[in-house]
Amino acid sequence: MYRFIPTLALLAACTQTPAPEDAPLSPEPAPVDLAFCLGEPFANSIGQPVSTIQAQLPERSRVLGPDGIATQDYRIDRLNVFVDETGIIQRLTCG
């Protein structure tokens, strides 16, 4: 009789539980305040090639690709420009 307990436990773990009906949708991300890192002039550059603004970026800025390596230190005065594989700007953040 006890030999069926592991099998029953595995079967119980495989059952699907229904999602709650009143689960709230994920909230929209808060707008990014780019004033701290001097990124406000570039806020409308999302969707454009990074080459169009790269010469005008502030001194403490970095362009990060999808496989780019970045330090984890947080600097509020640094502008982070995230680009995709083709160099199109995806998002801008301070830090």
N, C-alpha and C positions, 0 to 999 in steps of 0.2 A: 504494500500500500504506500509506503513512504518513497518508493522509487519513482512515483509519478509526480511528486512535488516539484522537482526541477522543470519537468515538462510543462506543468500547469503554470509555473511562474513565467516561463518563456512565452507561453501563449497569451498570458495576461499582459505582458509587456508589448506584445505586437498589436493589441487592439487599438483602434482609433477612437480618440475622444473628440466629440464635436466642438467646434470653436464656439465661444459664447456669442450669442446674437447681438448683444449690445456692446461689443468691444469697440472702443473708440479708435478712429483712424489715427495714424501717427501724425503728430502736429507738424506743420510746415516749419522748416528751419528758420530761426530768427535771422533777420537781415544782419549782415556783417558790417560793423562800423570800421571803415578803413581810414578814419581820420588819424588814428594813432600811428599808422605806418606810412602815411602820405600816399595812400593808394586810391583816394577818392577820384582823381582824374582818370583812373583806369577802370572804374567800375562798369563802364559801358563797353569794355573791350572783350567781354566773355563771348566766345564764338568766333573771334578773329584770330589770325595767326599771331603768335607771340613776337615774331620778327617786326611787326608794325610798331610795337611799343618798347622793344627791348632797349633801345638806346636812351629812352626817356625814363626808365625805371629809376627809383631812388637808389642811393648808394647801398643801403642795407637791404637789398632784395635778393631773392633767389628764385630761379625757375626750376620747377620740379617735374620731371617726367613720370610716366607710370612705373618705371623700374628704377627711378632715381633714388639715390641714398641721401638721407638728410639727417642732421643731428636732431636730437630730441629736446634740446634746450629751448625754452620759451622766451622769445624776445618780442615784446609788444611793438617795438619800433621797426621790425623787419616785415617786409611784404613778401608773402609766398604766392607765387604764380604757378598754378597747377595746369599742366598741359597734357594732351593725349599723345598718342604715338606720332601723329602728323604735325604736332606743334600748335594745335588749336587750343586756346585758353579755355579751361573748363571751370575754374573757380579761383577766387582771390581771397586770401585770409591774412590776418596779421598774426605774427608769432614766429 
